[in-house]
Amino acid sequence: MKVQRSLLKLGQQMTKVVRHSSTNGNGQSNPLKVLTKHYEEISIPVPWGHISGKWYGPKHVRPIVGMHGWQDNAGTFDTLAPLLPSHLSFLSIDAPGHGLSSWLPPGISYHSIDYVLLIRRLMDEYNWDKITMMGHSMSSINGFVFSALFPDKVDMFIGLDVLKPPIRSARHIVDALSERLEGTLKLEKRLQSNKEPPAYDWDQCVTRLHEGSNKSVSLEACKYLLQRNLKPSTHEPHKYYFSRDNRLKTSLFYTLHLDVPLVMAGRIKCPHLFIKALQAPYYEKKEYYDATLVELKKNPLFEYYEVDGTHHVHLNEPEKVAPIINSFINKYRPL
């Protein structure tokens, strides 16, 4: 197989997290070490470098591809992956610029549609005729778009919390594009300096992630994202800096007319599960959300559920979504 893999030494196989930190050879605590269900760390070649991922389960079984939200990483499924059906594999990937994946080259901006193309790249790399996807937030949006653009290539899609590309007003789109393009140039100049980003101790990193997510990621769950989101500072002992590409903050986004998601919804024919977290916002006027939901429900294979929890309920409280997801998976990809 073209994909090069290297086994990440995590100790014995686990089905749930058993400890939150470990010690290094000097007896010092290493909070970046988190043990979860056994997985293999993989590297998938792409034209600008590689995509990193965590492969759970047998290699001969086509996996469910898990895709995370904006500025998160493959760790978003660390608590859910051990609860998924054991007869299927699960591949949780880091999107470009996130986690351990390569950044895009200098001078190139991140755009939502590039993540849709990334899904096709994965299929080509592994010679898959079909793909099964589970996407959270940004990747739930991109999974929706992919399922509409390539309806014959998707055999199952599970979306978590964000239904589709949000509709914005014309003024919002114009203002946001202007701000993000200016912001991109400023961030590029900072990156050219090659200075290490600000460093924080572990507790500060937890607090920054928790509060930066509007407390959507619980304090307890922050460690699952931080282990792929931090690097040890080379200047300040026992401190860490956030290692994702800062240019993600000025990512470019879909600018769609309100009719486009409706047309997209009508093109999705695969089994499609969507789970909405009730303590999370809709990220657009609810009338746009509801109109798309009406179109999706015309698909007899569409299922819709609501659960109590924040935007990251799948990470904080996976037991709330796992039974719904597993029932859906077992229905359409049974043992």
C-alpha positions in Angstrom: 0.0 0.0 0.0 1.3 3.5 -0.8 0.5 4.8 2.6 3.4 4.8 5.0 2.6 3.9 8.6 4.6 4.0 11.8 3.3 2.5 15.0 2.8 4.9 17.9 3.9 3.2 21.1 1.0 3.6 23.5 1.5 0.5 25.7 -1.1 -2.2 26.0 -4.4 -2.1 24.2 -7.0 -0.1 26.0 -10.8 0.4 25.5 -11.0 3.6 27.5 -8.7 6.3 28.8 -7.0 4.9 31.9 -4.8 7.8 32.9 -4.4 11.4 32.1 -0.6 11.7 32.2 2.6 9.7 32.4 6.1 10.2 33.5 9.3 10.5 31.5 12.6 9.0 32.2 13.4 11.8 34.8 10.2 11.1 36.7 8.6 14.3 35.5 4.9 14.4 34.6 4.1 14.4 30.9 0.5 15.6 30.5 0.7 15.2 26.7 0.7 11.4 27.1 -2.9 10.1 27.0 -3.7 6.4 26.7 -6.8 5.4 24.7 -8.0 2.4 22.7 -5.1 1.0 20.6 -4.6 2.7 17.3 -1.9 3.1 14.7 -0.5 6.5 13.8 -0.5 6.8 10.0 0.8 9.3 7.4 -1.0 9.8 4.1 0.9 11.5 1.3 -0.6 14.6 -0.3 1.0 17.0 -2.8 2.0 19.5 -0.1 3.2 17.0 2.5 1.2 14.5 4.5 -2.1 14.0 6.4 -1.8 12.4 9.8 -4.3 10.1 11.3 -5.2 7.5 13.9 -6.3 4.2 12.5 -8.4 2.0 14.9 -9.1 -1.6 14.0 -8.2 -4.0 11.2 -6.4 -2.6 8.1 -8.3 -4.9 5.7 -11.6 -3.3 6.5 -12.6 0.0 4.8 -12.9 2.4 7.8 -15.3 5.1 8.8 -13.4 8.3 8.2 -13.7 10.7 11.1 -13.1 14.4 10.5 -12.9 17.1 13.1 -14.0 20.7 13.5 -12.2 23.9 12.9 -8.9 24.2 14.9 -9.6 20.8 16.5 -7.8 17.6 15.4 -8.1 13.8 15.3 -8.3 13.7 19.1 -11.9 14.9 18.9 -12.9 11.2 18.5 -10.7 9.7 21.2 -13.5 9.1 23.6 -16.1 8.0 21.0 -13.9 5.7 19.0 -13.7 3.0 21.7 -17.5 2.8 21.8 -18.0 2.3 18.1 -18.8 -1.2 16.6 -15.7 -3.4 16.7 -16.3 -5.0 13.4 -15.4 -1.8 11.5 -12.3 0.2 11.4 -12.2 3.9 12.2 -9.7 6.4 10.7 -9.6 9.8 12.5 -7.6 12.3 10.5 -6.0 15.7 11.1 -7.0 18.2 8.5 -4.3 20.3 6.8 -2.7 22.7 9.2 -4.3 20.9 12.2 -2.9 18.4 14.6 0.2 16.6 13.2 -0.7 17.1 9.5 1.4 19.3 7.1 0.6 23.0 6.8 -0.2 24.4 3.4 2.7 26.1 1.7 3.5 29.8 2.4 1.2 32.1 0.4 -1.7 29.6 0.2 -4.9 30.3 2.2 -7.1 27.6 3.7 -10.5 27.3 2.2 -13.5 25.1 3.1 -13.7 23.5 -0.4 -10.1 22.2 -0.1 -11.3 19.9 2.7 -13.9 18.5 0.3 -11.2 17.7 -2.3 -9.1 16.1 0.5 -11.9 13.5 0.9 -11.5 12.6 -2.8 -7.7 12.4 -2.3 -8.2 9.9 0.5 -10.4 7.8 -1.7 -7.8 7.8 -4.5 -5.0 7.0 -2.2 -6.7 3.9 -0.8 -8.5 3.0 -4.0 -11.9 3.2 -2.4 -15.0 3.2 -4.6 -17.2 4.4 -1.6 -16.5 6.3 1.6 -18.2 6.3 5.0 -17.8 9.6 6.8 -18.4 11.0 10.3 -17.8 14.7 10.5 -18.1 17.2 13.4 -18.8 20.9 12.9 -16.6 22.2 10.0 -16.3 18.6 8.8 -20.0 18.0 9.2 -20.5 20.9 6.7 -17.8 19.5 4.4 -19.3 16.0 4.6 -22.7 17.5 3.6 -21.1 19.2 0.6 -19.2 16.1 -0.5 -22.3 13.9 -0.2 -24.1 16.3 -2.4 -21.4 16.7 -5.0 -20.6 13.0 -5.2 -23.7 11.2 -4.1 -22.7 7.9 -5.7 -19.4 7.8 -3.8 -20.9 7.9 -0.2 -22.4 4.9 1.4 -23.0 6.5 4.8 -22.6 9.9 6.3 -22.9 10.9 10.0 -23.0 14.6 10.8 -22.5 16.1 14.2 -24.0 19.4 15.3 -23.6 21.7 12.2 -26.0 20.6 9.5 -24.7 22.4 6.4 -22.9 25.5 5.2 -24.4 28.4 7.1 -26.1 31.2 5.2 -24.8 34.7 5.8 -26.0 38.1 4.8 -24.3 39.8 1.8 -22.9 42.5 4.1 -21.5 39.9 6.5 -19.8 38.0 3.7 -18.2 41.1 2.2 -17.0 42.4 5.5 -15.6 39.0 6.7 -13.8 38.4 3.4 -12.1 41.8 3.6 -11.1 41.2 7.2 -9.8 37.7 6.6 -7.7 38.7 3.5 -6.0 41.5 5.5 -5.6 39.1 8.4 -3.9 36.5 6.2 -1.2 39.0 5.2 -0.5 39.9 8.8 -0.2 36.3 9.9 2.1 35.5 7.0 4.5 38.3 8.2 4.5 36.8 11.7 5.3 33.3 10.4 8.2 34.7 8.4 9.8 35.8 11.6 10.2 32.1 12.6 9.6 33.1 16.2 8.2 30.5 18.6 4.5 31.3 19.6 3.8 32.2 23.2 4.2 29.3 25.6 2.0 28.3 28.5 2.1 25.8 31.3 -0.3 22.8 31.0 -3.1 24.3 33.1 -3.0 27.5 31.1 -3.3 25.5 27.9 -6.3 23.7 29.2 -7.9 27.0 30.3 -7.2 28.7 26.9 -8.7 25.8 25.0 -11.8 25.5 27.3 -12.5 29.2 27.2 -11.5 29.6 23.5 -14.2 27.1 22.6 -16.8 29.1 24.6 -16.6 26.3 27.2 -17.9 23.8 24.6 -14.9 21.5 25.3 -15.0 20.5 29.0 -12.0 21.0 31.1 -11.7 17.2 31.5 -11.8 16.7 27.7 -9.3 19.3 26.7 -6.4 16.8 27.0 -7.7 14.8 24.0 -7.3 17.8 21.7 -4.2 19.2 23.3 -2.0 16.2 22.8 -2.0 16.9 19.1 -2.3 20.6 19.4 0.8 21.4 21.5 4.6 21.2 21.3 7.1 21.7 24.1 8.6 25.1 24.2 12.3 25.1 23.2 12.9 28.2 25.4 10.7 27.7 28.5 11.0 24.4 30.3 7.7 22.7 31.2 5.7 25.0 28.9 4.0 24.4 25.6 2.9 26.4 22.5 -0.1 25.8 20.2 1.4 24.2 17.1 -1.5 24.4 14.6 -1.1 26.8 11.7 -2.2 30.2 12.8 -3.4 30.9 9.3 -6.4 28.8 10.1 -7.8 31.8 11.9 -8.3 33.5 8.6 -9.6 30.5 6.7 -11.9 31.4 3.7 -15.4 30.0 3.8 -18.4 29.1 1.7 -20.3 32.1 0.4 -23.5 30.4 -0.9 -26.9 31.7 -1.9 -29.6 30.4 0.4 -30.9 28.1 -2.4 -27.6 26.2 -2.8 -27.8 24.1 0.4 -31.4 23.2 -0.5 -30.3 21.9 -3.9 -27.4 20.1 -2.2 -29.8 18.5 0.4 -31.9 17.1 -2.4 -28.9 15.4 -4.0 -27.9 13.4 -0.9 -29.2 9.9 -1.3 -27.1 7.8 1.1 -28.0 6.8 4.6 -27.5 10.1 6.5 -27.6 10.6 10.3 -27.5 14.0 11.9 -27.2 14.7 15.6 -27.9 18.2 17.0 -26.5 19.3 20.3 -29.2 21.3 22.1 -26.9 23.6 24.0 -25.0 24.6 20.8 -26.1 27.5 18.5 -27.4 27.0 15.0 -24.7 29.4 13.5 -27.3 30.9 11.2 -31.0 31.9 11.2 -32.9 28.9 12.2 -35.3 29.3 9.3 -32.4 28.4 6.9 -31.6 25.4 9.0 -35.2 24.3 9.1 -35.7 24.7 5.4 -32.7 22.4 4.7 -34.0 19.9 7.2 -37.3 19.7 5.3 -35.4 18.8 2.1 -33.2 16.2 3.9 -36.2 14.5 5.4 -37.4 13.7 1.8 -34.5 11.1 1.8 -36.1 8.0 3.4 -32.6 7.1 4.7 -32.2 10.3 6.7 -32.3 10.2 10.5 -32.4 13.2 12.8 -31.8 13.3 16.6 -31.3 15.9 19.3 -29.2 15.4 22.4 -28.5 17.5 25.5 -24.9 18.8 25.5 -22.5 21.4 24.0 -21.1 21.6 20.5 -18.5 19.0 21.6 -20.9 16.6 23.3 -19.5 13.7 21.2 -16.1 14.3 23.0 -17.4 15.4 26.4 -20.1 12.8 26.8 -19.8 10.2 24.0 -22.2 7.9 25.8 -25.0 10.2 24.7 -24.4 9.8 21.0 -22.7 6.4 20.7 -26.0 4.3 21.0 -27.6 6.4 18.2 -24.5 6.2 16.0 -24.0 2.5 16.6 -27.6 1.7 15.8 -27.2 3.6 12.5 -23.9 2.0 11.6 -25.1 -1.5 12.3 -28.2 -0.9 10.1 -26.2 0.1 7.1 -22.8 -1.5 7.6 -23.6 -4.6 9.7 -21.3 -7.4 10.8 
